[in-house]
Amino acid sequence: MKKETKKQILNRMNYLIGHLNGVKKMIEKDEYCVDIIRQNKGVISAINKVNEIIFENHLNTCVVKAIKGKNKKEKEDKVEEILEIFKSSNKIK
């Protein structure tokens, strides 16, 4: 993973941990359900963004390396990984 990307992801994860702790406190305080759901949707959106960053990094590093390499099995494996991620992301809605 690129050093800059790793730092960006870790910063976002720290934000997410804080956000989740905030939602947990809302639940403990019996706050309004719809407000909790709205906060959870924000967490989900932030997690999706982290996954986008990780996936982009993966494409630009691991996949590019495999495609440029001579190992046919590695190339096929990387393509299969991408297809699997794409297929599973379309099922979650």
N, C-alpha and C positions, 0 to 999 in steps of 0.2 A: 504494500500500500504506500502511496506517495505520502511523504512526511506532512505536507501541507493539508492533504485530505484527512489524514489521521487526526491532526489537531482540530480541524473543523468538525469532524464527527464527534470527537470527545467533548468539545464545547457544546455541541447540540445535545449530546447524551446527558451532560450535567444539567442543562436547562430542563430536559425531559424529567430527570429525577426530581428536580425542584417542583416542576409542574405536577407530577404525580403525587408528591407529598402534599401539595396544596389541595388536590382533589380528595385525597384521603382525609384531610382535615375537614373539608366540606361535608364529607359523609359522616364523620364523627360528630359534627355539629348539627346534623340533621338538616342541612340546607336544602333548598328547593331542588327537587329531582331534575327538573328541566335545566337548571343552572349547572348541575353536576354533569348531565349529559353533554351540554355545550362544551364544558371544559374537557370532557373525555374526547369529544370530536377534535378538539384542538390538539390533544396528545396524539391521537391517531394520525392526524395530518402531519404533525412533526415527525412521527416515526416513519411515515411514508417518505418524507423528504430525506431523512437519514438513509433509508433504503435506496432512494434514487442516487444519492451521492456515492454510496458504496458500490452500487451497480455500475455507475459511470466509471468509477475507478477500476472496477474489475474489467470492464470492456477495454479500457485504455491501457491496462497493464497485462493481466493474465491472458486475456483473449487475444490481444494483439501478438503477444509473445508466442502463443500456441499456433496462431494462423501463420506467422512468419517462420515457425519452426518446421522441421522435417518429419516430426512424429505424427503420423496420420491418426492414430488412436487418440492422442491428446487433442487434436483438432476436433475430432468427432465428439469427444467428451465435452469440450467447451460449448460446442453448438447445442448439444443435448441439454446442458445446464441452462443455457439461455432460454431454450424452448420450454423447459420445465418451469422456470420462473415466470415466463410470459403466460403460460397456460394457467398456472395457479393464481396469478394476479387477476386474471379475467374471471375467475370463479368467485372471488371475494368482492362482494358488492353490497 
